[in-house]
Amino acid sequence: MDAWSAGVDQLEMDQPRLRGRGIWMGAESSGEPERARWPRLTAAPRRPLRSLLPRGYAGYTEATAPRHLILPASTTVLLVVKLADSPYRPPQFIIGAHGTYSALEGDCAPSYLEVPLAPLGAYTLLGLPMDQLNGRTVDLADLLGADGRRLAEQLREAPAWRHRFPLLDEFLLRRLERGPRPSAQVGWTWRRLVSTGGLVPIRRIAAEVGWSHRHFIAKFKQQVGLRPKTAARLVRLDGVWRRLDQRMPPDWADIARNAGYADQAHLIRDFRQFTGTTPAELARSLPARPDTDRRDEVNSSQDRVAVPA
C-alpha cells in the first residue's frame, strides 16, 4: 500500500459516525423541481475554487418560489446555510450525493445560501469519505465542528449578500489548503467520465487504471460518493440539463442522440428514474430565461429582492 492510500484509509477510520436527520420523504411526495426556483442571485467563487464549484454560489430570498422542492439524483454535494431559520433541517447542513430523486420534507427556509460542490471538490473541502454522506443530510456542525458553526454565524451576521460570498471564498480556500486530495486514479476516472459524457464502459476504465474491478468501485465510491456506473449515468444526464438550462425549444430526439442515449424512450426512462418527471414536464416548469443573463455585482438592496441570474 502506498503512502497516499494509507492516508486515505486512515482518514476514513478517523471519521465519526454521522447521524442522519430522517428528513427525507419518499418518492411519492409532491413538490416542484429544484431547478424551477426563481428568482435567485449568483456569484462566481475565486479562481482557485472554480473547478470545485462549477455552478458557483447561489442565494435565495423570500421572493424565491417554489419552496417545496424535489431534488434530482446528482453527483453534486450541496452545502446550505439558512439565513432565516425554518422548522425543517438543521440551520446549516450538507446534502450528500444521491442516486435517486427525493422530496424534501416541508418548505425551504425563507432565505438561504447554497454552494453546489463537485464530488471531488467536496472530498477535499469537507475532508471525509464521500460515501459516508451518500443520500444523507447532515448538520454542517456535525461534520466540521466549530469551523462549520462559525461560518454559518458569520454568513448570517453579514449585512449584505456582497459580504457573504467573500466569506465563503475565504473559508473554502482555507479548507482547500489542508484538505485531502483524491487519488490520481479516481481523479483521472472522473475527468474521463466528464470528458466522454459518461459513455465509456466502467470495466474499460478500471482496466486502464490498473485496479481490480472491486477495488476500483470501492475507491471511486469512497471519493465520489456513488458507484461508478451510477455516476456515469448522471454525467450523461448532465448533457440534458445543460440543454434545458439554455431555455431553448427542445428537440428531444436530437438531445437524446447527442447525449448518448439509444433513443428518445431511453432518455425519458433515465430522466424519470433520476428526477421523478419527464423532460418535457420539467421543461414546462422552468422559468423563462431573461433577455440578459448577467452576474450583477451583488449589493445590499438585493437582500430584499433577488436579481435574476
C-alpha positions in Angstrom: 0.0 0.0 0.0 1.4 3.4 -1.0 1.6 6.4 1.4 -1.4 8.1 -0.2 -3.7 5.0 0.0 -2.7 4.6 3.7 -3.6 8.2 4.4 -7.0 7.9 2.7 -7.7 4.7 4.7 -6.7 6.4 7.9 -9.0 9.4 7.0 -11.9 7.0 6.7 -11.1 5.3 10.0 -10.8 8.7 11.8 -14.2 10.0 10.8 -17.0 9.9 13.4 -20.2 8.1 12.6 -22.6 10.7 11.1 -26.1 11.0 12.2 -28.8 11.1 9.6 -31.6 13.5 10.3 -34.5 11.4 9.0 -35.8 14.3 6.9 -36.1 12.7 3.5 -39.6 11.8 2.3 -40.4 9.1 -0.1 -40.5 9.5 -3.9 -44.3 9.6 -3.8 -44.2 13.0 -2.1 -45.2 16.1 -4.0 -43.1 19.1 -4.8 -41.6 21.1 -7.6 -38.2 20.6 -9.4 -35.4 22.4 -7.6 -34.3 23.9 -11.0 -37.6 25.8 -11.1 -36.5 28.1 -8.3 -36.7 31.8 -9.3 -35.5 34.5 -8.8 -32.0 33.9 -7.4 -28.8 35.7 -7.2 -25.4 34.3 -8.1 -21.7 34.9 -7.7 -18.6 33.2 -9.0 -16.0 31.9 -6.5 -12.4 32.9 -6.5 -10.4 31.3 -9.4 -8.7 28.6 -7.4 -12.1 27.3 -6.4 -13.9 27.4 -9.7 -13.2 23.8 -10.8 -14.5 22.6 -7.4 -17.6 24.8 -7.6 -18.5 24.8 -11.3 -22.0 26.2 -10.7 -20.7 29.0 -8.4 -22.7 30.3 -5.4 -26.4 30.9 -5.3 -28.6 32.9 -2.9 -32.4 32.6 -2.5 -34.7 35.0 -0.7 -38.3 35.5 0.4 -39.1 36.3 -3.3 -38.0 32.8 -4.5 -40.5 30.2 -5.5 -41.3 27.3 -5.4 -40.3 26.5 -1.8 -41.3 22.8 -1.6 -38.7 21.0 -3.7 -37.9 17.7 -5.3 -34.1 17.2 -5.7 -33.0 15.1 -8.7 -30.3 12.4 -8.3 -26.9 14.1 -8.5 -23.2 13.6 -8.0 -23.2 17.2 -6.6 -22.8 17.7 -2.8 -24.8 20.7 -1.5 -23.7 23.0 1.3 -26.6 25.0 2.5 -26.7 27.8 5.2 -30.1 29.2 6.2 -30.0 33.0 6.7 -33.5 32.8 8.2 -34.4 29.6 10.1 -37.2 27.2 9.4 -38.7 24.1 11.1 -37.1 21.7 8.7 -33.4 20.6 8.5 -30.6 22.0 10.6 -29.6 25.7 10.4 -26.6 24.7 8.2 -26.3 21.4 6.5 -24.8 19.2 3.8 -26.7 17.0 1.4 -24.6 14.2 0.0 -24.6 12.8 -3.5 -27.7 10.7 -4.1 -28.5 8.2 -6.8 -32.3 8.7 -6.8 -34.6 11.7 -6.6 -36.1 12.7 -3.3 -38.7 15.2 -2.0 -37.5 17.4 0.8 -39.8 17.4 3.9 -41.5 20.8 4.3 -40.7 24.1 2.7 -37.3 25.6 2.2 -36.1 28.4 4.6 -37.3 31.9 3.7 -33.7 32.9 2.8 -30.6 30.7 2.3 -27.3 30.4 0.6 -26.4 27.3 -1.5 -23.0 26.0 -2.5 -23.0 23.1 -5.0 -19.7 21.2 -4.7 -18.4 19.0 -7.4 -17.8 15.5 -5.9 -14.0 15.6 -5.8 -14.2 19.2 -4.6 -16.4 18.1 -1.8 -14.0 15.3 -0.9 -11.2 17.8 -0.5 -13.1 20.7 1.1 -15.1 18.6 3.6 -12.2 16.2 4.3 -14.1 12.9 4.7 -15.0 9.9 2.6 -18.0 10.9 0.4 -19.7 7.5 0.8 -20.4 8.5 4.4 -22.7 11.2 3.0 -24.4 9.2 0.3 -28.1 10.1 0.3 -27.9 11.8 3.7 -28.5 15.3 5.1 -26.1 16.1 7.9 -25.6 19.2 10.1 -22.5 21.1 9.0 -21.5 21.5 12.6 -21.5 17.7 13.0 -19.1 17.5 10.1 -16.8 20.4 10.7 -17.4 21.3 14.3 -16.7 24.8 15.4 -15.5 25.8 11.9 -18.9 24.9 10.5 -20.8 26.8 13.2 -18.6 29.9 12.9 -19.0 30.0 9.1 -22.8 29.9 9.4 -22.8 32.6 12.1 -20.6 34.9 10.0 -22.9 34.5 7.0 -26.0 35.3 9.0 -24.4 38.4 10.6 -23.1 39.8 7.3 -25.1 42.9 6.4 -25.5 42.2 2.6 -25.1 39.4 0.0 -21.9 41.1 -1.4 -20.3 40.5 2.0 -21.4 36.8 2.3 -19.8 35.4 -0.9 -16.2 36.6 0.0 -16.7 34.9 3.4 -17.3 31.7 1.6 -14.3 32.2 -0.6 -12.0 32.6 2.5 -13.5 29.6 4.3 -13.2 27.3 1.3 -9.7 28.4 0.4 -8.5 27.6 3.9 -10.2 24.2 3.6 -8.6 23.7 0.2 -5.1 24.2 1.6 -5.3 21.5 4.1 -7.9 19.1 2.7 -7.1 15.6 1.3 -6.6 15.2 -2.5 -8.3 12.5 -4.4 -6.1 9.7 -5.7 -4.7 10.2 -9.1 -6.6 7.2 -10.4 -10.0 8.4 -9.2 -9.3 12.0 -10.4 -8.4 10.6 -13.8 -11.5 8.5 -13.9 -13.8 11.4 -13.0 -12.2 13.6 -15.8 -12.6 10.7 -18.2 -16.3 10.3 -17.4 -16.9 14.0 -17.7 -15.0 14.4 -21.0 -16.8 11.5 -22.6 -20.3 12.3 -21.3 -20.3 9.2 -19.1 -20.2 6.8 -22.1 -17.0 4.9 -21.5 -17.7 1.4 -20.1 -16.7 1.2 -16.4 -14.8 -2.1 -16.8 -12.6 -0.5 -19.5 -11.8 2.4 -17.2 -11.0 0.0 -14.4 -8.6 -1.9 -16.7 -7.0 1.4 -17.9 -6.5 2.4 -14.2 -4.9 -0.9 -13.4 -7.0 -1.8 -10.4 -9.3 -4.8 -9.9 -12.9 -4.1 -10.6 -13.8 -4.5 -7.0 -11.0 -2.2 -5.7 -11.9 0.4 -8.4 -15.5 0.6 -7.3 -14.6 0.8 -3.6 -12.1 3.7 -4.1 -14.4 5.6 -6.5 -17.3 5.3 -4.2 -15.2 6.4 -1.3 -14.1 9.6 -3.0 -17.1 10.4 -5.3 -19.9 9.1 -3.1 -21.7 6.9 -5.8 -20.8 3.8 -7.7 -19.0 4.5 -11.0 -21.9 3.2 -13.2 -24.4 5.5 -11.4 -22.1 8.4 -11.6 -21.6 7.8 -15.3 -25.4 7.8 -15.9 -25.7 11.1 -14.0 -22.8 12.6 -16.0 -24.7 11.6 -19.2 -27.8 13.2 -17.8 -25.9 16.5 -17.3 -25.9 16.9 -21.0 -29.6 17.0 -20.9 -29.6 19.5 -18.0 -27.3 21.8 -20.0 -29.7 21.9 -22.9 -32.6 22.6 -20.7 -30.7 25.4 -18.9 -30.4 27.2 -22.3 -34.3 27.6 -22.3 -34.4 26.8 -26.0 -37.3 24.8 -27.6 -36.0 21.3 -27.1 -35.7 18.7 -29.9 -35.8 15.6 -27.7 -34.7 13.2 -30.3 -31.6 15.4 -31.1 -30.9 15.8 -27.4 -31.1 12.0 -26.8 -28.8 11.3 -29.7 -26.2 13.9 -28.7 -26.2 12.8 -25.0 -25.6 9.2 -26.0 -29.0 7.6 -25.3 -30.1 4.8 -27.6 -33.3 6.7 -28.4 -35.8 9.2 -27.0 -37.6 6.5 -25.0 -34.2 5.6 -23.3 -33.7 9.3 -22.4 -37.2 9.5 -20.9 -36.8 6.4 -18.8 -33.5 7.6 -17.3 -34.8 11.1 -16.8 -37.9 9.9 -14.9 -35.8 7.5 -12.8 -33.5 10.3 -11.7 -35.8 13.2 -11.5 -39.3 11.8 -10.9 -40.7 13.6 -14.0 -40.3 13.6 -17.8 -38.0 16.0 -19.7 -41.0 17.8 -21.3 -42.8 18.2 -17.9 -39.7 19.6 -16.3 -39.0 22.0 -19.3 -42.5 23.4 -18.9 -41.9 24.1 -15.2 -38.7 26.1 -15.7 -38.9 29.9 -15.5 -38.3 31.8 -18.7 -34.7 32.9 -19.2 -34.3 36.7 -19.2 -33.1 38.5 -22.3 -29.9 39.5 -20.5 -28.2 36.9 -18.3 -25.7 38.8 -16.1 -23.9 38.1 -12.9 -24.5 41.6 -11.5 -22.4 42.8 -8.6 -24.4 41.8 -5.6 -25.3 44.8 -3.4 -27.2 45.4 -0.2 -30.5 46.1 -1.9 -30.5 42.6 -3.2 -31.0 41.3 0.4 -34.7 42.2 -0.2 -35.2 41.3 -3.9 -33.0 38.7 -5.7 -31.7 39.6 -9.1 -32.1 37.2 -12.0 -29.1 35.0 -12.7 
